[in-house]
Amino acid sequence: DGAKASAVIYSLMLTCRACGVDPFAWLRHAFTEMPQRPDRADINDLLPFNFAKATPA
């Protein structure tokens, strides 16, 4: 399970890099927004490639 979790985090960090997003800024945003959402809520807008579109340049 640890290897799978690590692979998911690594994939998200590389997606941040590919989108030109600061991984720490993205994680801070995602971890701030997720607790405010109901269980099983759609979180596609929190993915790194959508964060890049929503964040002012």
Number of C-alpha atoms within 10 A of each C-alpha: 6 7 8 9 10 11 12 11 12 12 12 18 19 14 16 22 14 11 15 12 19 13 16 11 12 20 17 10 13 17 12 11 12 14 9 8 11 8 8 6 8 10 11 10 12 18 15 25 18 12 19 17 12 11 9 6 5
